[in-house]
Amino acid sequence: MITLPIDKIKPGMATCQGVYDLKKGLILNRGARLTRQTIKRLRERQIEKLAVYMQTSRDLVLPQNVIEETMRLAAAG
């Protein structure tokens, strides 16, 4: 998790907690994927910061040769 200013938020990031307005009304659920339109609406609602998930290894796509080499090294012990 990392908290970023709204200007650093990019489409595709996901919220790691619910986002609430000043009246404590829920704007976005935890885990919501952000789009350009959503980020624009958050700015309009004067949301200044947002806690988002950092990219993890689960989000990465590895080339096949890296996967094969990793498996070979694991089998070699």
BAKE-861221 format. One record per atom (N, C-alpha, C): residue in one letter; residue number from 1; z, x, y. Coordinates in nm, 2 decimals, m for minus. Layout:
<koltis>
rest; nr; w; u; v
A; NUM; Z; X; Y
...
</koltis>
This chain:
<koltis>
rest; nr; w; u; v
M; 1; 0.00; 0.08; m0.12
M; 1; 0.00; 0.00; 0.00
M; 1; 0.00; 0.09; 0.12
I; 2; m0.07; 0.04; 0.22
I; 2; m0.08; 0.11; 0.35
I; 2; m0.09; 0.01; 0.46
T; 3; m0.02; 0.03; 0.57
T; 3; m0.04; m0.06; 0.69
T; 3; m0.13; 0.00; 0.79
L; 4; m0.23; m0.07; 0.82
L; 4; m0.33; m0.02; 0.91
L; 4; m0.35; m0.11; 1.04
P; 5; m0.39; m0.05; 1.15
P; 5; m0.42; m0.13; 1.26
P; 5; m0.55; m0.22; 1.23
I; 6; m0.56; m0.33; 1.29
I; 6; m0.67; m0.42; 1.25
I; 6; m0.80; m0.36; 1.28
D; 7; m0.81; m0.26; 1.37
D; 7; m0.94; m0.20; 1.39
D; 7; m0.98; m0.10; 1.28
K; 8; m0.89; m0.07; 1.19
K; 8; m0.92; 0.02; 1.08
K; 8; m0.94; m0.06; 0.95
I; 9; m0.92; m0.19; 0.95
I; 9; m0.94; m0.27; 0.84
I; 9; m1.09; m0.29; 0.81
K; 10; m1.13; m0.28; 0.69
K; 10; m1.27; m0.28; 0.65
K; 10; m1.30; m0.40; 0.55
P; 11; m1.41; m0.46; 0.55
P; 11; m1.44; m0.56; 0.45
P; 11; m1.43; m0.51; 0.31
G; 12; m1.38; m0.59; 0.22
G; 12; m1.35; m0.55; 0.08
G; 12; m1.21; m0.51; 0.06
M; 13; m1.13; m0.47; 0.16
M; 13; m0.99; m0.44; 0.14
M; 13; m0.92; m0.57; 0.10
A; 14; m0.80; m0.55; 0.04
A; 14; m0.73; m0.67; m0.01
A; 14; m0.59; m0.66; 0.05
T; 15; m0.53; m0.78; 0.09
T; 15; m0.40; m0.78; 0.15
T; 15; m0.30; m0.76; 0.04
C; 16; m0.19; m0.69; 0.07
C; 16; m0.09; m0.67; m0.04
C; 16; 0.03; m0.75; m0.01
Q; 17; 0.03; m0.84; 0.09
Q; 17; 0.13; m0.94; 0.11
Q; 17; 0.07; m1.05; 0.19
G; 18; 0.14; m1.17; 0.19
G; 18; 0.09; m1.28; 0.27
G; 18; 0.08; m1.24; 0.42
V; 19; m0.02; m1.30; 0.49
V; 19; m0.03; m1.28; 0.63
V; 19; 0.00; m1.41; 0.70
Y; 20; 0.10; m1.40; 0.79
Y; 20; 0.15; m1.52; 0.86
Y; 20; 0.12; m1.51; 1.01
D; 21; 0.10; m1.63; 1.08
D; 21; 0.09; m1.63; 1.22
D; 21; 0.22; m1.64; 1.29
L; 22; 0.23; m1.65; 1.42
L; 22; 0.35; m1.65; 1.49
L; 22; 0.44; m1.77; 1.46
K; 23; 0.38; m1.88; 1.42
K; 23; 0.46; m2.00; 1.38
K; 23; 0.50; m2.00; 1.23
K; 24; 0.48; m1.88; 1.17
K; 24; 0.51; m1.86; 1.03
K; 24; 0.43; m1.95; 0.93
G; 25; 0.31; m1.98; 0.98
G; 25; 0.21; m2.05; 0.89
G; 25; 0.13; m1.94; 0.82
L; 26; 0.11; m1.97; 0.69
L; 26; 0.03; m1.87; 0.61
L; 26; m0.11; m1.87; 0.65
I; 27; m0.17; m1.75; 0.68
I; 27; m0.31; m1.74; 0.71
I; 27; m0.39; m1.69; 0.59
L; 28; m0.33; m1.59; 0.52
L; 28; m0.40; m1.54; 0.40
L; 28; m0.29; m1.51; 0.29
N; 29; m0.33; m1.54; 0.17
N; 29; m0.24; m1.51; 0.05
N; 29; m0.24; m1.36; 0.02
R; 30; m0.14; m1.32; m0.05
R; 30; m0.14; m1.18; m0.10
R; 30; m0.26; m1.16; m0.20
G; 31; m0.33; m1.05; m0.19
G; 31; m0.44; m1.02; m0.27
G; 31; m0.57; m1.07; m0.22
A; 32; m0.57; m1.14; m0.10
A; 32; m0.70; m1.19; m0.05
A; 32; m0.79; m1.08; m0.01
R; 33; m0.92; m1.08; m0.05
R; 33; m1.02; m0.99; m0.02
R; 33; m1.07; m1.02; 0.12
L; 34; m1.08; m0.92; 0.21
L; 34; m1.11; m0.94; 0.35
L; 34; m1.26; m0.93; 0.37
T; 35; m1.32; m1.02; 0.45
T; 35; m1.46; m1.02; 0.49
T; 35; m1.47; m0.99; 0.64
R; 36; m1.59; m0.96; 0.69
R; 36; m1.60; m0.94; 0.83
R; 36; m1.55; m1.07; 0.91
Q; 37; m1.59; m1.18; 0.86
Q; 37; m1.55; m1.31; 0.92
Q; 37; m1.39; m1.32; 0.92
T; 38; m1.33; m1.29; 0.81
T; 38; m1.18; m1.30; 0.81
T; 38; m1.12; m1.20; 0.90
I; 39; m1.17; m1.08; 0.91
I; 39; m1.11; m0.98; 1.00
I; 39; m1.13; m1.03; 1.14
K; 40; m1.24; m1.08; 1.18
K; 40; m1.27; m1.14; 1.31
K; 40; m1.17; m1.25; 1.34
R; 41; m1.14; m1.34; 1.25
R; 41; m1.04; m1.44; 1.27
R; 41; m0.90; m1.39; 1.29
L; 42; m0.87; m1.28; 1.22
L; 42; m0.74; m1.22; 1.23
L; 42; m0.72; m1.16; 1.37
R; 43; m0.83; m1.10; 1.42
R; 43; m0.82; m1.05; 1.56
R; 43; m0.80; m1.16; 1.66
E; 44; m0.88; m1.27; 1.64
E; 44; m0.87; m1.38; 1.73
E; 44; m0.72; m1.44; 1.73
R; 45; m0.66; m1.43; 1.62
R; 45; m0.52; m1.48; 1.61
R; 45; m0.42; m1.37; 1.65
Q; 46; m0.47; m1.26; 1.70
Q; 46; m0.38; m1.15; 1.76
Q; 46; m0.30; m1.08; 1.65
I; 47; m0.35; m1.08; 1.53
I; 47; m0.29; m1.00; 1.42
I; 47; m0.33; m0.85; 1.45
E; 48; m0.23; m0.77; 1.47
E; 48; m0.25; m0.63; 1.51
E; 48; m0.25; m0.53; 1.40
K; 49; m0.18; m0.56; 1.29
K; 49; m0.17; m0.47; 1.18
K; 49; m0.18; m0.55; 1.05
L; 50; m0.21; m0.48; 0.94
L; 50; m0.23; m0.55; 0.82
L; 50; m0.19; m0.45; 0.70
A; 51; m0.11; m0.50; 0.61
A; 51; m0.08; m0.42; 0.49
A; 51; m0.18; m0.44; 0.38
V; 52; m0.25; m0.34; 0.34
V; 52; m0.36; m0.35; 0.24
V; 52; m0.33; m0.26; 0.12
Y; 53; m0.40; m0.29; 0.01
Y; 53; m0.39; m0.20; m0.10
Y; 53; m0.48; m0.08; m0.08
M; 54; m0.43; 0.03; m0.12
M; 54; m0.52; 0.15; m0.12
M; 54; m0.61; 0.15; m0.24
Q; 55; m0.72; 0.22; m0.23
Q; 55; m0.81; 0.22; m0.34
Q; 55; m0.75; 0.30; m0.46
T; 56; m0.76; 0.25; m0.57
T; 56; m0.70; 0.32; m0.69
T; 56; m0.81; 0.36; m0.78
S; 57; m0.78; 0.44; m0.88
S; 57; m0.88; 0.49; m0.98
S; 57; m0.95; 0.37; m1.05
R; 58; m0.88; 0.25; m1.06
R; 58; m0.94; 0.14; m1.13
R; 58; m1.06; 0.09; m1.05
D; 59; m1.07; 0.12; m0.92
D; 59; m1.18; 0.08; m0.83
D; 59; m1.30; 0.17; m0.84
L; 60; m1.28; 0.29; m0.90
L; 60; m1.39; 0.39; m0.90
L; 60; m1.48; 0.37; m1.02
V; 61; m1.61; 0.40; m1.00
V; 61; m1.70; 0.40; m1.11
V; 61; m1.74; 0.54; m1.14
L; 62; m1.71; 0.59; m1.26
L; 62; m1.74; 0.72; m1.29
L; 62; m1.87; 0.74; m1.36
P; 63; m1.94; 0.84; m1.33
P; 63; m2.07; 0.87; m1.40
P; 63; m2.05; 0.89; m1.55
Q; 64; m2.14; 0.85; m1.63
Q; 64; m2.13; 0.86; m1.78
Q; 64; m2.09; 1.00; m1.82
N; 65; m2.15; 1.10; m1.76
N; 65; m2.12; 1.24; m1.81
N; 65; m1.98; 1.28; m1.78
V; 66; m1.91; 1.22; m1.68
V; 66; m1.77; 1.25; m1.66
V; 66; m1.69; 1.18; m1.76
I; 67; m1.72; 1.06; m1.80
I; 67; m1.65; 0.99; m1.90
I; 67; m1.66; 1.06; m2.04
E; 68; m1.78; 1.10; m2.07
E; 68; m1.80; 1.17; m2.20
E; 68; m1.73; 1.31; m2.20
E; 69; m1.73; 1.38; m2.09
E; 69; m1.65; 1.51; m2.09
E; 69; m1.50; 1.49; m2.10
T; 70; m1.45; 1.38; m2.03
T; 70; m1.31; 1.35; m2.04
T; 70; m1.27; 1.31; m2.18
M; 71; m1.35; 1.24; m2.25
M; 71; m1.33; 1.20; m2.39
M; 71; m1.33; 1.32; m2.48
R; 72; m1.43; 1.41; m2.46
R; 72; m1.44; 1.53; m2.54
R; 72; m1.31; 1.62; m2.52
L; 73; m1.27; 1.64; m2.40
L; 73; m1.15; 1.72; m2.37
L; 73; m1.02; 1.66; m2.43
A; 74; m1.01; 1.52; m2.43
A; 74; m0.90; 1.45; m2.48
A; 74; m0.90; 1.47; m2.64
A; 75; m1.01; 1.46; m2.70
A; 75; m1.02; 1.48; m2.84
A; 75; m0.99; 1.62; m2.89
A; 76; m1.02; 1.72; m2.80
A; 76; m0.99; 1.86; m2.83
A; 76; m0.85; 1.89; m2.82
G; 77; m0.77; 1.81; m2.76
G; 77; m0.63; 1.82; m2.75
G; 77; m0.58; 1.91; m2.65
</koltis>
